[in-house]
Amino acid sequence: MSNIKDLRIAIIGGTGEEGRGLALRWARAGAQVTIGSRSVERAKEAADELNRFVEHNPIGYARNRDAVSNADFLLLTVPFAHAVSTIEELQTYFPEGAILIDITVPVFFEKGARYVELPEGSASEHLRARLSENIPLVAAFKTEPAHLLVDPDEKLDCDVLVASDSKEARARVCEAIRSIDGLRPVDAGPLYSARTIERMTVLAIGINRRYKIKTACYRIVGLS
Amino acid sequence: MSNIKDLRIAIIGGTGEEGRGLALRWARAGAQVTIGSRSVERAKEAADELNRFVEHNPIGYARNRDAVSNADFLLLTVPFAHAVSTIEELQTYFPEGAILIDITVPVFFEKGARYVELPEGSASEHLRARLSENIPLVAAFKTEPAHLLVDPDEKLDCDVLVASDSKEARARVCEAIRSIDGLRPVDAGPLYSARTIERMTVLAIGINRRYKIKTACYRIVGLS
């Protein structure tokens, strides 16, 4: 991938706020984006709405399985509770070499936001254990607030922490993120780092609540 | 505490890089700082060295137990491996109402930095379980790079994530941090958040290694 215009991105379960937000940002960056959903109608609705804010290369829509079968990046944007079943259903349609990007965060609410402790240590590692070995998995966009991504008038100013056990996949995702206005990729190392990154989202939810805001996100200071 | 000049701060085990760094920054902010150590000589050495960079109110020195017995904030800056024994030895000397500030992070190295999983979930919660109930405990300064704090010429530009189950203690520590140039306190909520904050230090160590820097730290974007 050297040209963002050649990058085909499928947003799995892309009708939610995170999915639509990332579709919008990637489309504006120039990538070929398809919103996937179990319902073509809902995918079309989401794409139509977003395309009012995308000048060139409009966002496409398809059933999830059709969206993934023609993509380079597959963004998993379903709620964590449906992540495993979605992967189990779709992974036979993943093209060889396509990178699965997991943005899920397992969170529940009990006196504030709490992190769901999983035996593997994180949602990404939990998915990794259930995914065919030959599919590269990257954790990214976990700390980007959906409210911010989906608002076409909001300027972004966040770092995207990118973790994967595949150095190559990590580098490809980082490179592509550089095309999105206002987002900077930060190489967060192995998938193990998802344990931290996912918890940072839970921390940001708490900060949002205490500061009565909706868009807390992170910047790493000290990178040149 | 309304005037930083009235604030007495004891740095427990304050001869290490973190301890000296925080002594320097608090003294420059105007607080009355005492470096504590098991050895008065080493405490004096550290204070003398730092006082070359402090214009007014020089940093004092004392044995740990003498330092803590006359302080409002007690900063625990020993390595995590010595945190419990240090508290067990010193807590009878803590004055009533003094706040213990835990900056420790349990980390080990095995193919990079790894977080030591503790049964209580974090170092701060581990200490909380071993501390008299009436001593307020605050987790803070866990993500501030020691290299940055201790260098008198370095300007700071970091957020300090502050967590505690005592709202009052959290507010007092946040207020005092506002006096330090270049640091901004962020209310990170209950002590439970230490699970995230401590892991963020481990993540920053990895980022430092990958980016060949020493001073990665965090800013929360979106706070007004």
Interface residues (C-beta under 8 A of the other chain):
Chain A: G112 R114 Y115 P145 L148 D157 C158 L161 V186 D187 A188 G189 P190 Y192 S193 R195 T196 I197 R199 M200 V202 L203 A204 G206 I207 R210 Y211 I213 T215 A216 C217 Y218 R219 I220 V221 G222 L223 S224
Chain B: G112 R114 Y115 P145 L148 D157 C158 L161 V186 D187 A188 G189 P190 Y192 S193 R195 T196 I197 R199 M200 V202 L203 A204 G206 I207 R210 Y211 I213 T215 A216 C217 Y218 R219 I220 V221 G222 L223 S224
